[in-house]
Amino acid sequence: MTVSKGIRSRLLVGAAFAAIVMPGAAFAQDVAPEDGLQDIVVTAERRPENQQDVPLSVATISGSTLRDFTASGDDTLLALSGKLPNVYVETTTGRIFPRFYIRGLGNNDFYLGASQPVSIIQDDIVLEHVVLKSNPVYDVAQIEVLRGPQGSLFGRNTTAGIIKFDTIRPSEEFTGRASASYGSYNSVNIDAGVGGPIIEGKLAFRLSALLQHRDNWVDNRFEGPSDDGTRVPKKDAMGGFDERDVRLQLLATPTENFSLLGSVHGRWYDGTSTLFRRAGLTKGSNKITNAPWKQVRFDEADNNPQSYDTYGGSIHADWDFGGVTLTSITGYETTSGYSRGDTDGGAAADFGGVGYGESMGQIRDLDQWTQELRLASNGDGALKWQVGAFYFDSRDITDFYQRAYFLEGAANNPNNWVRLHNVNTSWSLFGQASYRVAPKLTITAGARVTEDTKTTDLLKTADRADGTVTYNGRRHVRLSDTKPSWDVSALYEVNPDLSLYARVAKGFRGPTIQGRSAVFNSDFTTANSETILSWEAGLKSQFSNRLRFNLTGFYYTVDDIQLNGNDANGNGVLLNANKAKAYGMEAELEWHPVRNLAITGGLSLLHTEIDDKNVEVQTCAFGGQMVCTVEDPFRQITLFGSPAFLAKIDGNPLPNAPEYNANIQARYDVPVSRDGAMFIATDWNIQGYTSYVPYESVEFTSNGNFEGGLRIGYRGGNGAWEAAIFARNITNEKNLKGVIENYMAAVLNEPRVIGVSLTGGF
């Protein structure tokens, strides 16, 4: 691998930061291998508890494990996909727009104003906008996934669940840690943090940083003319990225009863939006036939650039009044940037001069404010309770640009774009109580009432080049809804090694507006609120310090589920289906069968089904023809003057809802000296049948996608440092991750990356 001048400078910066974090070259592993299980403490109910004592399905990944997954520079959020049962993550808009799914519930809408049923919470701040949800996690302590509707305690209501990231916070002990790696394509990943006391017992800090880089490694092989001035052909035109993030936390404890944690962070990201490979799929097959990783043929869109800057901060205050604690959490987030892409995924000249497409989404400005107040009981008595209020306010100015805006010469239309003003406000009141009604039985109940209001105003229409206005749709839409949500659960301790639990929960997601369709001179589309009723039951067991096994079964129904389809222009359209239902299970295992060997694994089974005999969605129409193999009943209509096809989706699975997923991780250490050991660690996951669109087709599915990783290295200094060689996607599997239907375009996973890593701390 050749190291470029730019990479050398980044490595020097990273080395300098590592030198600060790890004085005396005292590298250390984040979590040294243990002889047995360690208790997992979670805050799924806003108080520290053993994971085995929480009456809901909650899964965790430690920060050190996540850092192993991202050693190649992979997106820290996309790396979660498949690593936990019934958790799936994908994107068709690059790193700035990950989409999350829990138990099959998610949203495949690519619109910047899309609403998702999975809530993302970083350090107690809910991140609602899709770009804010892409904030990478670094110097993280633990990730928790709370499956099923969550409405009693966290942020906004959510029908699918919550993914919660908790970073390492300031402490009175001076500590530091860092992980650094270098691999294929000049991939660099440095994740580090350092902190300790400033004023003993009164003020402490934590400084954290993430640096990721990859060179452009995908060639644009198209040699024909470009109507928008894109430079073609070009070697190493796209595929690279620069991710730079920093966070500073200050913890003040002026008295024993009061603490104040302040945090500020910044993100500066430049990279490449998702690369679509046109005709990567052929009719009648879901095999990826014409989609090489390292080359594309794009005639437009300036080689798919994207760039975002994000800043934010929070203040978390706790007042302990003896019997109760009052908590206030105030958060602010802002972002701006753009993402541009060749949306047909190829050069029109390769397809008879038919099928040009590019677009750009741009957030001019986004401001999100959140405020939470919570009063909670203290102590370990039979009754534990908490009540609170939450307010949310998000406002943004967002532009959407279509192809004619970028064209040169007479074809240019400087008016081929729209500007939208989106406002989302929400307030809620909530409460929860847990009561130990018997020595081995605890009942928990929570309730919440929420008002959610969304408003979209069209500030500029997409006009003709001469300024003629042709838009006849709405320019102002306001939707609002107020609904209660609740949950009731019971946990019964059969014996110290085994507990049984059951939970029923009601949740909702507020109404949604999609204004992007105005760029095609189409009216806004909207969807009403969706509500979910979920039932689950399971067991949580732990035997000695060798084996932990948890098992959950669930069933849910979603009324008025919000779905996304396409119109004849490939433009996303919001719609409500009457109902969706699902059932399945999650099994999770952590096992230390012998000294120095640790095995963790997970399995999820999932059946989802859309239940609406009348709902239809647009299928894969192009040039008046159906280009894919639709297996649902369909009919032909005329839409925008062209033939189009609508398919009934009753009985179909939800998009991006794998029927099963299995994952396993194992690590074995072989002591070779008094304070050192060789080790080998591996992880694998396999994904069952998955449909990427709402209608059933032969092509837009996958079955059996799998990937694996491997690390071999040495742990020294009694766990003080680790050095390893690693490989991600070690077998170089080419997996389908998404599609652009009308162009039969494939979205691929990342290729194999091989490298070296060093982790440590003090």
C-alpha positions in Angstrom: 0.0 0.0 0.0 1.4 3.4 -1.0 1.0 6.1 1.6 0.1 9.5 0.1 1.4 12.8 1.3 -2.1 13.7 2.6 -2.3 10.4 4.5 1.2 10.9 6.1 0.0 14.3 7.5 -3.1 12.7 8.9 -1.1 9.9 10.5 1.2 12.4 12.1 -1.8 14.3 13.6 -3.2 11.0 14.9 0.2 10.0 16.3 0.4 13.3 18.1 -3.0 12.8 19.7 -2.1 9.2 20.6 1.1 10.5 22.2 -1.0 12.8 24.4 -3.5 10.0 25.2 -0.9 7.3 25.9 2.3 8.8 27.4 5.2 6.5 27.6 3.7 4.4 24.8 1.6 2.6 27.4 -1.0 1.3 24.9 -3.8 -0.7 26.5 -6.8 -2.7 25.5 -10.2 -1.1 26.2 -11.5 -4.3 27.8 -9.0 -7.0 28.6 -10.2 -10.6 28.2 -11.7 -12.0 31.4 -12.0 -15.4 32.8 -15.7 -15.2 33.0 -18.8 -13.0 32.5 -19.0 -9.5 33.8 -22.3 -7.8 34.8 -23.8 -5.5 32.1 -25.2 -2.3 33.5 -27.8 -0.6 31.3 -30.0 2.5 31.7 -32.9 1.2 29.7 -35.2 2.6 32.5 -33.2 5.8 33.1 -31.5 4.3 36.1 -28.4 2.0 36.3 -29.6 -1.6 36.4 -28.2 -5.1 35.7 -29.3 -6.0 32.1 -30.8 -9.2 33.5 -33.2 -7.3 35.8 -34.8 -5.1 33.1 -38.2 -6.3 32.0 -37.8 -5.7 28.2 -35.7 -6.9 25.4 -32.4 -4.9 25.5 -29.2 -5.8 23.8 -25.8 -4.2 24.3 -22.4 -3.9 22.5 -19.4 -2.6 24.3 -17.4 0.3 22.9 -14.3 -1.9 22.5 -16.3 -4.4 20.4 -17.7 -1.6 18.2 -14.2 -0.3 17.6 -13.1 -3.8 16.4 -15.9 -3.7 13.9 -14.8 -0.2 12.6 -11.1 -0.8 12.4 -11.2 -0.5 8.6 -12.8 3.0 8.8 -16.3 1.7 8.3 -19.2 3.9 9.3 -19.6 3.5 13.1 -23.4 3.3 12.7 -23.7 1.0 9.7 -21.3 -1.3 11.5 -24.1 -2.2 13.9 -26.1 -3.9 11.1 -26.5 -7.6 11.8 -24.3 -7.5 14.9 -27.4 -7.8 17.2 -30.5 -9.8 16.6 -33.3 -7.9 14.7 -31.2 -4.8 14.2 -30.6 -3.8 10.6 -29.0 -0.6 9.2 -28.6 0.5 5.6 -28.3 3.6 3.4 -28.7 4.8 -0.2 -27.5 8.3 0.6 -24.0 7.6 1.9 -22.8 8.3 5.4 -25.1 11.2 6.0 -28.3 9.2 6.0 -28.3 5.8 7.8 -31.7 4.2 8.1 -32.4 1.9 11.1 -34.7 -1.0 11.5 -35.7 -2.9 14.6 -37.8 -6.0 14.4 -38.5 -5.1 10.8 -39.9 -1.6 11.5 -38.1 1.2 9.8 -38.4 3.6 6.8 -36.7 3.3 3.5 -37.6 6.9 2.5 -34.5 8.7 1.2 -36.1 12.2 1.6 -34.1 14.5 3.9 -37.3 15.2 5.8 -38.2 11.6 6.4 -39.5 10.3 9.7 -38.1 7.1 11.2 -39.7 4.9 13.8 -36.3 4.1 15.3 -35.1 6.8 17.7 -31.4 7.6 18.1 -30.1 8.9 21.4 -26.6 10.0 22.0 -25.6 11.0 25.5 -29.3 11.5 26.5 -30.0 13.8 23.5 -32.6 12.6 21.0 -31.4 13.0 17.4 -34.5 13.2 15.2 -33.4 14.5 11.8 -31.9 11.9 9.5 -28.6 13.8 9.1 -28.3 14.3 12.9 -28.8 10.5 13.2 -25.7 10.0 11.2 -23.5 11.6 13.8 -20.7 9.0 14.3 -20.1 7.6 17.7 -16.6 7.5 19.2 -14.9 7.1 22.5 -18.1 5.3 23.3 -18.6 3.2 26.4 -21.6 1.1 25.5 -24.5 0.9 22.9 -27.9 -0.2 24.1 -30.7 -1.3 21.8 -34.2 -1.2 23.4 -36.5 -3.2 21.2 -40.2 -2.5 20.8 -42.1 0.7 21.2 -40.6 3.2 23.7 -42.8 6.0 25.0 -42.6 6.2 28.7 -39.1 7.5 29.3 -37.0 8.4 26.3 -37.2 11.5 24.1 -39.9 11.2 21.5 -42.3 8.4 20.9 -41.1 5.6 18.8 -42.9 2.5 17.4 -39.8 0.4 16.6 -37.4 1.1 19.5 -34.3 3.0 20.5 -30.6 2.8 19.8 -28.8 4.5 22.7 -25.1 5.5 22.6 -23.3 6.4 25.9 -19.8 7.9 25.5 -17.1 7.7 28.1 -17.7 10.6 30.5 -15.3 12.6 32.7 -14.1 11.1 35.9 -11.9 11.9 38.9 -9.3 9.4 37.6 -6.9 10.5 34.9 -7.4 8.0 32.1 -6.9 7.8 28.3 -7.5 5.3 25.5 -6.9 5.2 21.8 -7.5 2.8 18.9 -5.5 3.4 15.7 -5.5 1.4 12.4 -4.3 1.6 8.9 -5.5 -0.6 6.0 -6.4 -1.0 2.3 -7.2 2.1 0.2 -5.1 4.2 2.7 -7.9 3.7 5.2 -7.1 5.4 8.5 -9.1 5.1 11.7 -8.2 6.8 15.0 -10.6 6.8 17.9 -9.3 8.3 21.1 -10.2 10.0 24.4 -8.4 11.4 27.4 -9.7 12.9 30.6 -9.3 13.5 34.3 -9.5 16.0 37.1 -8.9 19.7 36.6 -9.8 20.7 40.1 -9.7 17.7 42.4 -13.2 16.7 43.4 -14.8 19.7 41.7 -14.1 19.8 38.0 -13.1 17.1 35.5 -12.8 16.9 31.7 -12.9 14.4 28.8 -11.6 15.2 25.3 -12.6 12.8 22.6 -11.8 12.6 18.9 -12.4 10.6 15.8 -10.4 10.7 12.6 -11.3 8.5 9.6 -9.9 8.7 6.1 -10.0 6.7 2.9 -8.6 7.6 -0.5 -10.8 7.7 -3.5 -10.6 4.2 -4.9 -13.4 3.9 -7.5 -12.6 4.9 -11.1 -15.1 6.6 -13.3 -14.5 4.9 -16.7 -17.0 6.8 -18.8 -15.3 8.6 -21.7 -18.2 10.3 -23.5 -19.6 13.8 -23.2 -21.0 15.1 -20.0 -23.9 17.5 -20.2 -23.2 19.1 -16.8 -19.4 19.4 -17.1 -18.5 16.4 -15.0 -14.8 15.5 -15.5 -14.7 12.1 -17.2 -13.0 9.7 -17.3 -11.2 10.0 -14.0 -9.1 7.5 -12.0 -9.8 7.3 -8.3 -12.8 9.6 -8.7 -14.9 8.7 -5.7 -15.4 6.3 -2.8 -13.2 8.1 -0.3 -14.1 10.2 2.8 -12.7 12.3 5.5 -14.5 12.1 8.9 -13.2 14.5 11.6 -15.0 14.8 14.9 -14.2 16.2 18.3 -16.0 16.4 21.6 -15.2 18.2 24.9 -17.0 17.4 28.2 -16.7 19.2 31.5 -18.2 17.7 34.7 -18.6 20.1 37.6 -19.5 18.7 41.1 -19.5 21.8 43.3 -21.4 20.0 46.1 -22.1 16.4 46.9 -25.8 16.9 45.8 -25.3 18.7 42.5 -23.5 17.9 39.3 -23.4 19.7 36.0 -22.2 18.0 32.8 -21.6 20.3 29.8 -20.7 18.9 26.4 -19.9 20.5 23.0 -19.0 18.7 19.8 -18.2 19.3 16.1 -18.2 17.2 13.0 -16.6 18.0 9.6 -17.3 15.4 7.0 -16.5 15.2 3.2 -17.1 12.1 1.2 -18.9 10.3 -1.5 -22.7 9.7 -1.7 -23.9 6.2 -2.4 -22.8 4.7 -5.7 -25.6 3.1 -7.7 -24.6 0.6 -10.3 -27.0 0.8 -13.2 -28.0 -2.6 -14.7 -26.2 -4.3 -11.8 -29.2 -6.6 -11.7 -30.7 -8.3 -14.7 -34.4 -9.2 -15.1 -35.2 -12.6 -13.7 -32.4 -12.8 -11.1 -31.2 -11.2 -7.9 -27.5 -12.0 -8.7 -25.2 -9.0 -9.0 -24.0 -9.5 -12.6 -22.5 -6.2 -13.8 -21.5 -4.1 -10.8 -17.7 -4.1 -10.2 -16.7 -2.5 -6.9 -13.8 -0.5 -8.2 -15.3 1.2 -11.3 -18.5 3.0 -12.4 -19.6 4.8 -15.6 -21.2 8.0 -14.5 -21.8 10.8 -17.0 -23.1 13.4 -14.5 -23.2 14.6 -10.9 -19.5 15.6 -10.5 -18.5 12.2 -9.1 -21.1 12.1 -6.3 -19.8 14.5 -3.6 -21.3 15.1 -0.2 -20.3 17.3 2.7 -21.8 18.2 6.1 -20.7 20.2 9.1 -22.5 19.5 12.4 -22.2 21.2 15.8 -24.0 20.7 19.0 -23.9 20.9 22.8 -25.8 19.8 25.9 -26.1 20.6 29.6 -27.1 17.8 31.9 -27.8 18.9 35.5 -28.7 16.6 38.5 -29.9 17.9 41.9 -30.1 15.2 44.6 -32.6 16.3 47.3 -32.2 13.1 49.3 -35.4 11.1 48.5 -35.6 12.4 44.9 -33.3 13.6 42.1 -34.3 16.4 39.7 -32.7 16.1 36.3 -32.6 18.7 33.5 -31.2 17.9 30.1 -30.9 20.7 27.5 -29.6 20.0 24.0 -29.0 21.9 20.8 -27.9 20.5 17.4 -27.3 22.3 14.1 -26.1 21.1 10.7 -25.7 22.2 7.1 -24.4 20.5 4.0 -25.3 18.8 0.7 -25.3 15.4 -1.1 -25.3 15.1 -4.9 -25.6 11.9 -6.9 -25.9 10.3 -10.3 -29.3 8.8 -9.6 -29.6 6.7 -12.7 -26.3 5.0 -11.7 -24.7 5.0 -15.1 -24.1 6.7 -18.4 -27.2 7.1 -20.6 -25.0 6.7 -23.7 -24.5 3.1 -22.6 -28.2 2.5 -22.8 -29.2 4.0 -26.1 -29.1 7.6 -24.8 -32.0 6.9 -22.4 -32.1 7.5 -18.7 -30.3 10.6 -17.4 -30.6 11.5 -13.8 -29.0 13.4 -11.0 -30.2 15.3 -8.0 -28.9 17.1 -4.9 -30.4 17.6 -1.5 -29.0 20.5 0.6 -29.8 21.6 4.1 -29.2 25.3 4.3 -29.7 25.4 8.1 -31.2 23.1 10.7 -31.7 23.9 14.4 -32.9 21.4 16.9 -33.6 22.2 20.6 -34.6 19.7 23.2 -35.5 20.1 26.9 -36.2 17.4 29.4 -37.1 17.7 33.0 -37.4 14.6 35.2 -38.0 13.9 38.9 -37.1 10.4 40.1 -37.1 8.6 43.4 -33.8 7.5 44.9 -32.9 4.3 46.8 -33.6 0.6 46.5 -37.0 0.5 48.1 -40.0 -1.5 46.9 -41.3 1.5 45.0 -39.4 3.4 42.3 -40.9 6.1 40.3 -40.2 9.0 37.9 -42.2 11.7 36.2 -41.2 14.3 33.7 -41.8 16.5 30.7 -40.1 16.8 27.3 -40.1 19.5 24.6 -38.7 19.2 21.1 -38.3 21.9 18.4 -36.7 21.3 15.0 -36.6 23.8 12.1 -34.8 23.6 8.8 -34.5 25.2 5.4 -33.9 22.4 2.8 -33.4 22.7 -1.0 -33.8 20.0 -3.6 -32.2 20.4 -7.0 -32.9 18.3 -10.2 -30.9 17.6 -13.3 -31.7 20.6 -15.4 -30.3 23.0 -12.8 -26.8 21.5 -13.3 -26.8 21.3 -17.1 -24.7 23.5 -19.3 -25.8 25.6 -22.3 -29.3 26.0 -23.5 -30.6 23.0 -21.5 -29.8 24.7 -18.2 -32.8 25.6 -16.1 -31.7 27.7 -13.1 -35.2 27.4 -11.6 -35.2 23.6 -11.4 -35.1 23.5 -7.6 -37.4 24.0 -4.6 -36.9 25.3 -1.1 -38.8 24.0 1.8 -39.2 25.3 5.4 -39.9 22.4 7.8 -41.0 22.8 11.4 -41.6 20.0 13.9 -42.6 20.7 17.5 -43.5 18.2 20.1 -44.3 18.2 23.8 -45.0 15.3 26.2 -45.7 14.4 29.8 -44.6 11.0 31.1 -44.3 8.9 34.2 -43.3 5.4 35.3 -43.4 3.4 38.5 -42.0 0.0 39.5 -43.2 -1.8 42.5 -41.9 -5.0 44.1 -45.2 -6.6 45.0 -43.4 -9.7 46.3 -39.8 -10.6 47.0 -39.5 -12.1 43.5 -42.1 -10.2 41.5 -41.8 -6.6 40.2 -44.5 -4.8 38.2 -43.6 -1.8 36.1 -46.0 0.6 34.4 -45.5 3.8 32.4 -47.6 6.3 30.5 -47.1 9.2 28.3 -49.2 11.8 26.4 -47.6 13.5 23.4 -48.6 16.2 20.9 -46.6 16.1 17.7 -47.0 18.9 15.1 -45.3 19.2 11.7 -45.5 22.1 9.2 -44.0 22.4 5.7 -44.0 25.5 3.6 -42.9 25.7 0.0 -40.8 28.8 -0.2 -39.7 28.4 -3.9 -41.3 26.4 -6.6 -39.5 24.5 -9.4 -40.3 26.8 -12.4 -39.5 26.8 -16.1 -36.3 28.4 -17.3 -38.2 31.5 -18.3 -39.7 31.8 -14.8 -43.2 30.4 -15.7 -44.7 28.8 -12.6 -46.3 25.4 -13.3 -46.8 24.1 -9.8 -50.5 23.8 -8.7 -50.2 21.9 -5.5 -50.3 23.0 -1.8 -47.7 25.4 -0.5 -48.5 25.0 3.2 -49.3 21.8 5.0 -49.8 21.4 8.8 -50.4 18.1 10.5 -50.9 17.6 14.3 -51.9 14.7 16.5 -52.1 14.0 20.3 -52.1 10.5 21.5 -51.3 8.5 24.7 -48.8 5.7 24.9 -48.2 3.2 27.7 -46.4 0.1 28.7 -46.9 -2.6 31.5 -44.4 -5.3 32.4 -43.7 -7.9 35.0 -40.4 -9.5 36.0 -40.4 -12.7 38.1 -37.3 -14.2 39.6 -37.6 -18.0 39.5 -34.2 -18.4 41.2 -31.0 -16.4 41.3 -30.0 -17.8 37.8 -33.3 -17.4 36.0 -35.9 -14.6 35.6 -39.1 -14.5 33.4 -40.7 -11.4 32.1 -43.6 -10.2 30.0 -44.4 -6.8 28.5 -47.2 -5.1 26.6 -46.7 -1.7 25.1 -48.6 0.9 23.0 -46.7 3.5 21.0 -47.2 5.9 18.2 -45.3 7.8 15.5 -46.7 11.2 14.6 -47.9 12.3 11.1 -45.4 12.9 8.3 -45.2 15.4 5.4 -43.1 14.8 2.3 -42.6 18.0 0.4 -39.7 17.0 -2.0 -42.3 15.9 -4.6 -42.8 19.6 -5.4 -39.5 19.5 -7.3 -41.4 17.4 -9.9 -44.3 19.8 -9.7 -46.3 17.2 -7.8 -48.3 18.0 -4.7 -47.0 17.2 -1.2 -47.7 13.7 0.0 -48.6 13.0 3.7 -49.2 10.1 6.1 -51.3 10.0 9.2 -50.0 8.8 12.6 -49.2 5.1 13.0 -49.8 3.2 16.3 -48.4 0.0 17.5 -49.5 -2.6 20.1 -46.7 -4.9 21.0 -46.6 -8.1 23.2 -43.4 -9.8 24.3 -42.2 -12.3 26.8 -38.9 -14.0 27.6 -36.4 -15.4 29.9 -33.1 -14.0 31.2 -30.6 -16.4 32.6 -27.1 -16.4 33.9 -25.3 -19.5 35.3 -22.2 -18.9 37.4 -19.9 -16.6 35.5 -19.7 -18.8 32.5 -23.0 -18.6 30.6 -25.6 -15.9 30.0 -28.6 -16.7 27.8 -31.6 -14.5 27.0 -34.6 -15.4 24.9 -37.5 -13.2 23.8 -40.6 -13.9 21.7 -42.8 -11.0 20.4 -45.9 -10.2 18.4 -47.0 -6.7 17.3 -49.6 -5.0 15.1 -49.2 -1.5 13.6 -52.3 0.4 12.5 -52.0 2.9 9.7 -48.4 2.0 9.1 -46.5 4.7 7.2 -44.9 3.3 4.0 -43.0 4.8 1.1 -43.4 4.0 -2.5 -42.3 5.5 -5.9 -44.1 7.4 -8.6 -43.3 7.4 -12.3 -40.4 9.8 -11.7 -38.9 7.6 -9.0 -40.1 10.2 -6.5 -40.9 8.8 -3.0 -44.6 9.0 -2.1 -45.9 8.7 1.4 -48.9 6.4 2.1 -50.6 4.6 5.0 -51.4 1.0 4.8 -54.3 -0.3 7.0 -52.1 -2.6 9.1 -48.8 -4.5 9.5 -48.2 -7.4 11.8 -45.2 -9.3 12.8 -43.9 -12.0 15.1 -40.5 -13.4 15.9 -37.9 -14.1 18.5 -34.4 -13.0 19.6 -31.9 -15.3 21.3 -28.6 -14.0 22.7 -25.7 -16.0 24.2 -22.5 -15.2 26.0 -20.4 -18.2 26.9 -17.0 -18.7 28.5 -16.6 -22.5 28.2 -13.0 -22.6 29.2 -10.4 -20.1 30.4 -9.3 -17.5 27.8 -12.2 -18.4 25.4 -15.2 -16.1 25.0 -18.1 -16.8 22.6 -21.0 -14.5 21.9 -23.8 -15.1 19.5 -27.3 -14.0 18.5 -30.2 -15.3 16.4 -33.3 -13.5 15.3 -36.3 -14.9 13.4 -38.8 -12.5 12.0 -42.1 -12.7 10.0 -43.6 -9.4 8.9 -46.7 -8.9 6.8 -48.5 -5.9 5.3 -52.3 -6.3 5.8 -54.2 -4.1 3.4 -56.2 -5.6 0.4 -56.4 -2.2 -1.4 -53.0 -0.5 -1.0 -50.9 -0.3 -4.1 -47.4 1.0 -4.9 -45.6 1.9 -8.1 -43.3 -0.8 -9.5 -40.1 -0.8 -11.6 -41.4 1.1 -14.7 -39.0 2.5 -17.2 -39.7 3.8 -20.7 -43.3 2.5 -20.4 -42.1 -1.0 -19.6 -41.9 -3.1 -16.5 -38.2 -3.9 -16.2 -38.3 -6.3 -13.2 -40.2 -9.4 -12.4 -43.2 -8.5 -10.2 -44.8 -11.4 -8.4 -47.7 -9.5 -7.0 -51.0 -8.8 -8.8 -50.5 -5.5 -10.7 -52.4 -3.2 -13.1 -51.3 -0.7 -15.7 -52.2 3.0 -15.5 -51.1 6.2 -17.2 -49.1 8.4 -14.9 -47.7 11.8 -16.0 -48.4 10.8 -19.6 -46.6 7.5 -19.5 -47.5 3.9 -18.7 -46.9 2.9 -15.1 -47.7 -0.2 -13.0 -49.3 -0.5 -9.6 -48.8 -3.6 -7.6 -50.9 -4.8 -4.6 -48.7 -5.4 -1.6 -51.2 -7.2 0.7 -49.4 -10.0 2.5 -45.9 -8.9 1.6 -43.1 -8.5 4.1 -41.9 -5.1 5.2 -38.9 -3.7 3.3 -35.5 -4.3 4.9 -36.9 -6.8 7.3 -34.6 -9.9 7.2 -36.4 -13.2 7.9 -33.5 -14.3 10.1 -30.1 -13.0 11.1 -27.4 -15.0 12.9 -24.2 -13.6 14.3 -21.3 -15.0 16.2 -18.1 -13.6 17.8 -15.3 -15.6 19.3 -11.9 -14.8 20.9 -9.2 -17.1 22.2 -6.1 -16.0 24.0 -3.0 -18.2 24.3 -0.7 -17.0 27.1 2.9 -17.0 25.9 4.6 -15.1 28.8 3.8 -13.9 32.3 2.1 -10.7 31.1 1.4 -11.4 27.4 -0.8 -13.6 25.1 -1.4 -14.2 21.5 -5.0 -14.0 20.4 -7.3 -14.7 17.6 -10.8 -13.1 17.2 -13.4 -13.5 14.6 -17.0 -12.4 13.9 -19.5 -13.5 11.3 -23.1 -12.7 10.5 -25.5 -14.1 7.9 -28.8 -12.5 6.8 -31.9 -14.3 5.6 -34.3 -13.4 2.9 -34.8 -9.7 2.6 -36.9 -7.7 0.2 -35.7 -4.1 -0.5 -39.0 -2.8 -1.8 -42.7 -3.1 -0.7 -43.7 -5.3 -3.6 -42.6 -8.8 -4.2 -40.0 -9.2 -7.0 -37.4 -11.7 -8.1 -34.6 -9.1 -8.5 -34.9 -6.8 -5.5 -34.2 -9.4 -2.8 -31.3 -11.1 -1.2 -31.0 -14.3 0.7 -27.8 -15.5 2.5 -25.8 -12.4 2.6 -22.9 -12.9 4.9 -19.7 -11.2 6.0 -16.9 -12.0 8.4 -14.0 -10.4 10.2 -10.7 -11.6 11.6 -8.1 -10.2 14.1 -4.9 -11.9 15.0 -2.5 -10.2 17.4 -0.7 -9.9 20.7 -1.9 -8.6 24.0 0.9 -7.4 26.3 1.5 -5.8 29.7 -1.3 -7.7 31.4 -3.7 -6.2 28.9 -2.0 -2.9 28.7 -1.8 -2.9 24.9 -2.8 -4.8 21.8 -1.3 -5.0 18.3 -3.1 -6.9 15.6 -3.6 -7.5 11.9 -7.2 -7.5 10.8 -9.5 -8.1 7.9 -13.0 -6.9 7.4 -15.3 -8.7 4.9 -12.4 -11.2 4.8 -14.0 -13.4 2.1 -14.7 -10.3 -0.1 -18.4 -11.1 -0.4 -20.3 -8.9 -2.7 -23.7 -8.3 -1.2 -26.8 -6.4 -2.4 -27.7 -3.7 0.2 -30.2 -1.6 -1.8 -31.7 -0.9 -5.2 -32.9 1.9 -7.6 -35.8 0.1 -9.2 -36.4 1.7 -12.5 -32.7 1.5 -13.5 -32.1 -2.0 -12.0 -29.3 -0.4 -10.1 -27.5 -2.2 -7.3 -26.1 -0.8 -4.0 -23.2 -2.8 -2.7 -21.5 -3.4 0.6 -17.9 -2.5 1.3 -15.1 -4.6 -0.2 -12.5 -6.4 1.8 -10.1 -4.2 3.8 -6.9 -5.6 5.4 -4.8 -3.7 7.8 -3.0 -3.3 11.1 -4.3 -1.9 14.4 -3.0 -0.8 17.8 -5.2 -0.2 20.8 -4.3 0.9 24.3 -4.8 3.2 27.2 -4.0 3.9 30.8 
